[in-house]
Amino acid sequence: MPPIRLFSGDANLPLAEEVAEILQLPLGHLRITHQPDTEVHVMIEECVRGLDVYLMQSCSAPVDRNTMELFLLVDAFRRASANSITVVAPYFPYTRQERMARGREAISARVVATILESLGANRVIYVDVHSPAIQGFFQIPVDPLSAVPTLAEYFMQDGRFEQAAIVSPDTGRAKMAAKYAEILKLPLVILEKRREGSTVRVTHIVGDIRNRVPIIIDDVMAGGSVLDEIPPLLDAGARPEVYLSITHPVLVGRSLEKLRDPVIRELVVSNTIYVPPEKRSEKLHVVSLANLLAEVVWRIHEGHTISPLLRLV
């Protein structure tokens, strides 16, 4: 079996270093330079001929720069005669642009998939993409992982959540919420919404939230619109202590400002995206997925099944 090497782009080096430590592998040597005109230049600084390369890169903000880094690195490894190239993208880009909602739109997630394949990627691993159907955009193997079991384990360890309920912010996240509820053995509440002009409002709450602590789940938290669902829950009798469990902490716009609401007790996220110090809050708790990613890399390289680790929702 060809030797294994782990490399990382610049987007989330702390996560890659955790994975490398668990696998007892040194991170491979790369040089990534951002030119004054904003062009990206990449250089592999060691021989990778005949090796199985695992390339980690979360394509978070700045999305286009980090995605271009990923494309150029895949091309560099192919030209350097790597035996195989597995892209580990904990945060996969453009997953909310997976269809034409209106005419004359690009299906951007398909564009990213097509480019990765054409550049020579042999396999792709990602975590909790917004639309699971994106897996079908690829002709190469794709391993869709989920942070749900790891995040749910955090809530399992605390007796505070015996009287909680899992809240899906819309019907689209109902399957993810149902998996949380199954793991934690908690009731499930689903918010139904209706668009009225340019606004979206909650019209129905399916399930009983009275006297329960809401744990609102979602795959991505960007501008913090999920926090707007809190008042309807309180009006329905929920306890005034709200927790959130989010896979990808994008955290842009007014999301950090909204977190100051005293009703919000904690935002639990995974480390698919590196959260810089200026975006950190005393309410933010980061749960690492390094063990999950390291085990997947090890199982793939050793030829073992990874079915128990794949996305469950």
N, C-alpha and C positions, 0 to 999 in steps of 0.2 A: 504494500500500500504506500502511495507517495507520502512524503512527510507533509505535515500541516504547518501553515504559517498564518498568523492573525495580524491584520493591519487595520488602521483606523484613519478616517479623515479627521478634520479639525472640529466637526460639529459637536461631538460629545465624547471627548477623550476620557473623562473620568469613568464613564460606563465601560468603555473598551478596556481601560486599565484594570477594572474590577474583573471583567471576564477573563482577561489574560492571566491575572493572578490565580483565579480559580482553576483554570486549565494548566497552570504552571508553565505558561509559554511567555516568552518575551514579546512585546509588541514589535512588529517589523518596522524598519526604518524607512520613512518617507520624508520628502521635502516638498512642502506646499507653499507656493509664493503667490501673493496677490499683488499684481503689478499696479503702478500708479494709474493706469487707465482702466482699472478694475478687472482686467483679464486674469485668469487663474493659470498658473503653471505648476505641474506636478512632476516629481521625479522619484522613482523607486531606487533606494540607495543600497540595495543588496540583490543578489541573484535569486530569482524565483523560478528558474527553468525547471519544469517537471514537478512543481509543488502544488498541493491543494491550498489555494488561497481563500481565506475568509476575510472579507472586507466590510468593516462596520462603518456606517455613516447614517446618522439621523438627519433627514432633510428638513430641518426646522429653520426658523428665521435666522439669517436671510435665506429664504427657501431657494431662490434661483442660484445663488452662489454655491450653497452646499450641494444642490442637485448637480450643478456643473462639475464641482469637485468629484462627485461620485462617478459621473460619466467619464471624465478624463482618467480617473484612476482605473476604472474597468478597462478602458482602452490601453492604458499603459501596461497593465498586467497581461492582457492578451498578447500584446506585442513583445512582452518579455518572456513569452512561452510558458506561462503558468499552465499546469496540467488542468486545473479547473478553477473557476472563480465563483464563489458563493457570496452574494450581496446580502449583508445583514443590515436591514434598514428599519430599526425599531419604530421610527416615525417616517412612514412612506409619504411622499409629497403628492399633492393634488387629488387626494382621495375623495374630496367633496365635489370634484368635477368629473364624475364618472358616467354622465349621461347628458343628452341634450334636453335641458328643461324647456328651452325655447329654440326656435329655428336659428341657424347660422352660428351656433356655438361650437367651440372645440371640445372634444372629450379628452381633457388634459391628462387624466390618469392613464388612458390608453396610449397617449403619446409617450409618456415616461416608460411604460412597459415595452413599447416597440423599440425605443432607443436602447434600453438596457439589453434587450435580446440581440439587436443588431450589432452592438459593441462587443458581444461575446460572453455575457454573463451566463453561467450554466444553471444557477439556482438563485431564488430570492426568498428571504425570510423577512417577515414583517409582523407587527403587533397591532391588533385591534384597528384595522382600517375601517373608515366610516361606512363603506359599502362592501360587504363580503364578495359581491359579484366581480370585483376587480381581479380576483384570482383567475377568472376566465379570460382576462386580457392577455395572459401569457401562454406561450407554447412550451415553455420550460417549467420544471418543477417549482412549485411555490408552497412554502410552509407558513400558513396563517396562524400565528400564535395569539394567545390572549393573556392579558394581565389580570383578568378577573379573579382566578384562583389566588394569585399572590396578594392582590388588594383585599380580597375577602378575608384572607387569613389575618390581616391586620385587625379587622373588626371582630374576628373570632376570639381574640386574646383578651377581650375587655368585657367585663360584666355590665358595663354601661349600656350595652346594646341589646339586652334581653327584651326590652320593650320598644324596639325599633321597628321600622318598616322600610323596605326598599322601594324607592320612588323612581319610576321611569319618567323622564321629562316629556316624552311623547311616545306615540305608538311605535315609531321606528326603532326605539331603543328597548322595546318590551322584551325581546329575546335575551338581550344582555342582562336586563334587570331580573328576568326570571332565573337566570343562572346564579346571580348573586343570592336571590331569595332561596334557591335550592341549597346552595352551599351553606348559607348562614341559618337556614331553617327559620326564615322570617317571612311575614306576609308581604305581598306585592301590591303596590299601588301604581296605577298608570294614569297620567294626565292626558286628556284629550284636548286638542287645540283646534281653533278655527281661525283662518285668516280673514280679517276684515279690513279691506283696503291695504294699507301699507303696514298694518300691525297684526300681530298674532296674539290671541288671548286664550286662556284656559276656559273651556266650556263645561267640561265634566271631569270629575275625579272618580276613577273606577277603583274601588277598594276602600277599606276603612282606615283612615289615618288618625282618628280621634285618640288623644292621649298617648300617641306614639311619637318616638323620635325619628324624624325623616332622615334617611340616608339617600341623597339624590345621586344617581349614577349617570355617567355619560362617557363617550369615548374621547371627546375633545372638549376642552374649555378654552375658548379664544377670547371673545369680547365679554364673556360673562353673562350671556343672555339666559343661561340655565338658572342663574340666581334670581331672575325675575319670576320664577315659579314659586318662590317661597311664600309671598303673601296669600295666594289661594290656598296653600296648604295650612297656613296658620288660621285662615278664615274657616277652614273645615275642621278645626279642632286639634291640629298637630301641636306637639309641645314646642315651645319657643327656643329650641336648641337644634340646629340643623347641621348635618355633616354632609360632605360631598366626597364622592370617590370617582376620580377622573383618571383615565389612562394617560392622556397626552396634555401636559400643562403648557399650552401655547401662550396664554396670559398676555393679551394685547388689549389696547383700548382702555376702557374703564373697569376692567375685571378686577384689578387690584384695589381700586377705590371701592367697588361694591363689596369686596371681602371685609371691609371695615364694619359692616353691619353687625352689631353685637349678637344678633340671633345666630349668626354663622359661627360655629364653634371650631370647625377644623376642615381644611381642604386636604384630602389624601390623594396623592398623585404617584405615578410611577416615574422612573428616571429615563424614559425613552427620549426625553428632551432635557438638555441641561438648562437648569434655571439659574441665571446669573444672580449675584448678590443683590443687585438693585431691584430684582423682582421677588425677592424672598420676603416672607411675612411670618410672624410668630404663629399664624394659623396654618401655615403650609407644612405638611409632613410628607417627605419623599420616601417611597418604598422602592427598593432596588429590584430590578429584573435580571441582575447579573447571573444568578444561579440558573434561572430558566434558560437564558441565552447560551450560557456555557454548556449546559447539558445538551441542548439541541445541537450545538456545533460538534460536541464529542460524539453523540449518537450518529449523526450523519457521517462523520469521518470514519467511525468504526463499523458502519453498515448495519446499525441497530434500528429498530422501529422507533419512530417519534410520534406515533399516533396518540399515545396518552397525553402528549404535550400540546397538541394542536388546538386551535380555537374551538371552543365548545359551544359557541352560540352563533 
